[in-house]
Amino acid sequence: MATLSRLLATIIGSYIAMMAQGQTIKKAPSPQQSKPPVVKDWFLATGNWHNDPQLYVCEFGTGADTVVMLHGGWGGDHSGLLTAVANLGNQFHFICYDQRGSLRSPFPDSLITFNEHIEDVERLRKELNIDKLNLVGHSMGAVLASAYATRYPQYIRRLILLSPAALKNPLPPGEKELQDKSTPAFQAFLNRPEVTQLLEKYNLHRKQPALSSREETMKFRINVFKRMVYQVEHANDVMGGRALYKSHVFDLTAKTYPAAGWNYIAAFKQQAWPVSIITGDHDFLDFGAGLAKKWANEVPSIKLSIIKKAGHILWLDQPEEFEKQLAAHLGK
C-alpha cells in the first residue's frame, strides 16, 4: 500500500487540469435588494474569517440540485473537475473547492491532516446549509468522500466515486493478488506504441538541439499521462501540473491516516443511501476494474459503471459517456 501511495502521489499530483475562468460578480440592482448577488467564488472560513486560513470555493451551474465535488491529490486542485462537468451546468449546481494546502488554499503544514480534510467537508456543508449532500469524489477525493460519509452518514443523499483510490487500506491479501494479476496488462499498456509515435511526431526524443521549455512541458505530460489516459494524445489537453501541485500535502495527509486503516466497502453495507462507482477499464489504479467489480459484488447496493477505453481521467477519454453516466448516477 505504501508503494501504491507513493506512486499515486507522483502520478495524480501531475493531474491539474484547466484552470477555472474568472467570474464577474453582478452589481446589486438597488439598495433595497434583500439578498446579496450570487458569488461565483468565495473563501470558506476554517475559524475566524479574517485571521485563520480559508478554503477557496468555486460555484458553477444553474441547476436546482447542488453537487459537491472533491478533487484528487492530496495536493491537487479543483479545476479539472470543472472541465469534467462543463456541459452539465444547466442540470446541476456544482460546488468545488481546493482542499487545505492545495493551490488556492494555502495552510501551514501543522494544520494539514486527514481528519481536518474530513472536517472541511462538514464546514462546507454547514456553510451551504444543505441537509443531505450529493457528494462526488475523484481518485483520492473518493477516499475523502467515503471518509466523510462514514463519519457523517446522516448528511449524505448519495455518494458517487470516480476512479476511486484505495477504498480499503490496506488491501486484503486476496485483493492485492487480484491487483497484481493486472500488472502485466498494465505494463503492456504503458509501453503501447502510440506513446512512442506521439513523442516521435513532435521530435521529442532528440538530443540536439535542446528541447525548448514548451517541448519539455509536452514531453513531461506525455510521459506522465500515458498511464492516466487511454488516448495518450489527450495528455496535451491538460494544463497545469509541476509547481501547481503541492506534493508535500500528500505526505502530510498520509502521515495522519488512521493507524488501523479503513474499509469503506464494509462501511457502505451499513448505510441506506446509494453508492455509485464510475471507473474506466484502463484506470491505472485498478486496471481492468477487477477491484471495482469485487467491491460491487460485496455490496449489492453499489451501482457500478465501467466506461470502456477510459483511463483514470475519465472525462478526457470519453467526455460524452462520462457526462451521461454522471448525470444518470445523480438521478437525472
N, C-alpha and C positions, 0 to 999 in steps of 0.2 A: 504493500500500500504506500510505503514511503517513496518507493521508486516512481510509482504512478503519480503521486502528488507532486514530486519534483518535475516530472515530465509535463504534467498539467500546468504547473506554474510557468514553465518555459514557453509552452506552446500557446495556451489560452491567453497568456499575457500579451502576445503579439496581436491578438484579436481586438482591435479597436477600430470599429467601422466608422461610417460617415459621421462627421460632427453635426450636431443639430443646428439648424439655421436659426438665427436670432428672430424673436418675435417682437413686434411693436405693441405696446400697451395702449389701448384706446382711451382717449380722454373722456372723462365723465361728461355727459351731455349737459348737466346743470347742477348747481349746488344742492338742489333738493333731492338728488338721486340717493336712494336709501342704501343701495348696495355698491361696493367698490367695483371698479372694472375687473374683468376676468384677467388674472395674471397668468401668463404662459410659462414663466419660470420664476422661481422664488427659492428662499432659503429656509430650511426647516431647523428650528432651534433644537439643540440637544441639552439645553439648560437655560441660561439667560441668553436671550437672542442677541444682545449687544456684546456680550463678553465671552461666550462659550462657542466652540466650533459648531458649524452649521453644515447641513447636508444640502447639496444643490438638487433641486427638484424641477422637473420639466413636465408640462402637461401638453397633450396632443389629442386632437379629435373632438368631435361634436356629438357623438353618440350618447345615448342615455345610460348605458351600462359602463361603470368605471372598472378598469382593469389595471392592477398594479403589477408592473414588470420589474423583475430583479435580474440585473446583468451578471455575466460570468466574471471570473477573475480568480481569486480575490485580487483586487488592484486594477481591474479593467474599468470601463465606464459604460454609460447607458446608451451612447449614441448609435451603436449597432442595432439595438432593439428598435429605435425609431425607424431605421431603414427597413427592418423586418415588417413593421406594421403600417408603413407609409400609405398603403392603399385601403386601410381599414378604418380610417379616421371618421368616416361618415356612419360607421356602425357602432363604434366604441369610443369611450373617453379614456385614454391611456395616461397613466402616471408612471414616470420613470425617475430614477434618481441615481446619482453617483454615490456608491457606498463609502463609508468613512475611510479616509486615507486615499481614496481614488482621485482622479484628475481634478475635478472641480470641488471636491470636498476634503480639503487638507485637514488632517488631525495629527496631534502629537502621537508618537509611537505608543506611548503608555496607555492610550485610550483605544487602541485598535485590538479588539478581541472578538472571538466567535460569539460570546454572549452579547456584546454590545451591538454586533451586526443584527442579531435577532431582535434586540430591543428597539433598534432603529425602525424596523418594520412596524412595530407596535406604536412607536411615536408617530409615524406617518399615518397609520390608521386612525389614531385619535385626532390628529390634525384635520384629516379629511372627514371625520365624523361619519365613518362607514361602519355599520353594524356587522356586515358579512362581506368578506373580501373575495373578489375574483383574483387569485394570485397566480402569476405566471413567472417561472424562473428558468433561466437558460444556463446549462453547464453547472458551475459551482453555485450559480443563482438558484438552481433547482435544489441543491442541498440546503441553501439558506431558506428557501420557501418551505421545504419539508421540515426543517428545524422549527421555524415559526409556527407552522400548522400543528406540529406535535405539542409545542408549548401552549399555544393559544387556539385549540381546536374550536372553541365556541365562536371564533370570529372568522371562520372560513365558510365561504359559499361553495367555491370549487377551487381545485388545485391542479395546475397544468404544468408539467415538467418537460422542458425542451432539451433534448440531447443531455439528459441528466448525468452528472458526475456520480461519485460513489454514494448510492443510497444505502449501502451497507459499508461500515468501516469498523474493523477490517472485513474484507470479503471472506465468507466461509470457504474452507478448502475446496469443496465441490464447485463453487462458483469461480474460484481462482483458476481451477483446472479448465473450466468452460472458457474463461477469458484467454487462457494460454493457448487453447486449441485454435483460436482465431489468429494467432501471431503470424504463421506462415502466409496466410492470405493477406494480412495487413502489410507485411514486408513486401510482398509482390506488388501491392497497390502503391506503396511508396516508390518503388522502382519502375513504375509504369513508364513506357516510352514517351508518353505525352509530356512528361516533365522535361526530359532532355530536349525534346523537339521545341518546346517553348523557350528554353534557355538558348538554344541554337538560333531560333528565329530572331531573337534580339541580340545575338552575338555576345552573350553574357559570360561565355566560358573563356574569352580571350585574356591573354596576359598583357598584351600591348596593342594599342595604347591603353593606359589605365582606364578603368571604368569611371565614368562621371558619377557624381553624387546621385543623380536621378537613376542611373543604371544600377548602382549599388543598392538603392532602395528597391528597385524592381526585382533584382536577383534575390535579395533578402526575403521579400514577400513570397516569391515563388517557392523558395526552399523551406519556408515556414509553413505556408498554407497548402502545400502539396498534401499534407496529412489532414487538413481541416476541411477541404472541399473536394467534391468528386471531380468537378471540371476545373483543372488546375489554372486555366486561363482566368478564372474568377479571382485569383489571387491579386490581380491588378485592379479589381473593383473595390478593394479595401483601402481605407485611408487611416492614417494614424499609426500607432504602434511605437516601438522603441521607447523614447523617454516619456511618452504619454502614458505608458503602462507603469504602474508603481509596483514593481515586483516584490519589494520588501513587505507589502501588505499581505501577500500570500503567506510568507514565512511567519509574520507576526500572528496572523489568524490561526495558522496550523498549529502553532505552539500552544494555543489555548483551547484546542479541541477537548471534548470530554475524555477523561482518561479511559473510560470504558467503551469509547467509540459510540456507534449508533446503528440502529437497524430501523430505518423509516418504513421499510416494507412491512415489517411486523406491526409497526405503529398504525399504518393505514388500515389494517384489519379491524381495528377497534373503532373506526370512525364511519359515520353515515354519509359524509359529504363525498362527492365524486372526485376521483383522482384520474388524471389523464397523463399518458406519456406519449410524446411525439418525438420520434427519432429517425435518423437516416440509416439506411442499410450499410453505409460506408463511414459511420462515425468512428473515429479512431479510439474513442473511449470504450466502445462496445461494438467492435467490427462484426457485422452480420447480425447485430441486435439479439444475440443469444441471451444476454443477461436480462434485457427488457422483456423478452418472451417468457423467461422463467419467472420473473417478478410478477408479470401479469397472470401467470398460471397460479401463483401463490395467493394472489388477491383477486378473485374473480371480478370484483367491482372496478378494478383498474381498466380503463379504456386505453388500448394501445393502438397507435397508428405508426406504421413504418413507411417512410417515404423512400421510394426507390431512387437510386442514382443520386443520393444526397449524402453529404458529409456532416461534420459537426455543426457547421453554419448552414442550416437547412435552407434558409431563405435566399442565399446566394445561388445555390444549385437549382432549387425548384421553387421559385418565388410564388407562382400561382397555386401550386399544390399546397405549399406551406400556408398561404393565406386561407385557402379553402379548409384545411384541417384545423387551423387555429380557430377560425370562426365557428366551425361545427362543434368543437370541444367547448367553446364558450357559450354554446346554446343558440347560435344564430343560423 
